[in-house]
């Protein structure tokens, strides 16, 4: 089985966005890496920790179910040792 490996770190646009209540987040790792993906609210509080683990190089998909969160703006932040990217999410109920 051939595994596709991205040429660079990637945090793709979440879809759907705006969403209710579940959104899909895809990301890519060009090398094996410890990855941390956290959703924050507008006040900077952690709303959800979606990933905090060591992953092999490749593409991954996460789903965030925000059923128990209020409507509003959230930020999903992906962090590795060499890469950080933040993206805005909008939860509409």
C-alpha positions in Angstrom: 0.0 0.0 0.0 1.4 3.3 -1.1 1.0 6.2 1.4 0.8 9.7 0.1 3.0 12.1 1.9 2.6 15.9 1.5 5.6 18.0 0.4 4.9 20.5 3.2 2.9 20.9 6.4 -0.7 21.7 5.7 -3.9 22.6 7.6 -6.6 22.6 5.1 -9.7 24.8 5.3 -12.3 23.2 7.6 -15.5 22.2 5.9 -18.3 22.9 6.2 -17.5 26.4 7.6 -19.8 27.9 8.9 -20.9 24.6 10.4 -23.5 23.1 12.7 -22.7 21.1 14.7 -19.8 19.1 13.1 -16.9 20.3 10.9 -14.1 18.3 9.3 -10.5 19.3 9.6 -7.8 17.8 7.4 -4.0 18.2 7.8 -0.8 16.9 6.4 2.6 16.1 7.8 5.6 15.9 5.4 7.7 14.1 8.2 6.9 12.1 11.3 6.0 14.7 14.0 4.4 15.4 17.3 1.2 17.3 16.4 -1.1 19.3 18.6 -4.4 20.6 17.3 -6.5 22.7 19.6 -9.8 24.6 19.2 -9.9 28.0 21.1 -12.9 30.3 21.7 -12.7 34.1 21.2 -11.5 34.5 24.8 -8.6 32.2 24.1 -9.9 29.4 26.2 -9.5 25.8 25.0 -12.8 24.5 23.6 -11.4 21.2 22.4 -8.1 19.3 22.0 -8.5 17.3 18.7 -4.9 15.9 18.5 -1.9 15.7 20.8 0.2 12.8 19.6 3.1 11.7 17.5 2.0 10.9 13.9 3.7 9.4 10.9 4.1 11.5 7.8 0.9 11.6 5.8 -2.6 13.1 5.5 -5.1 13.0 8.4 -8.8 13.9 9.0 -10.4 15.0 12.2 -14.0 15.8 13.1 -15.0 18.3 15.7 -18.5 17.9 17.1 -19.4 21.3 18.7 -22.9 20.3 19.8 -22.1 21.3 23.4 -20.6 24.7 22.5 -22.2 28.1 21.9 -22.6 29.7 18.5 -19.8 31.9 17.6 -16.2 32.2 16.3 -13.6 29.6 17.2 -10.0 29.2 16.1 -8.4 25.9 15.3 -4.6 25.9 15.8 -2.2 23.2 14.5 1.2 23.2 16.0 4.3 21.0 15.4 7.9 21.8 16.2 8.4 23.4 12.8 4.9 24.6 11.8 2.0 26.6 13.3 -1.2 27.6 11.5 -4.4 29.0 12.9 -7.8 29.0 11.1 -11.1 30.7 11.9 -14.2 28.5 12.4 -17.8 29.8 12.7 -20.4 27.7 14.6 -23.9 28.7 13.7 -26.8 27.0 15.5 
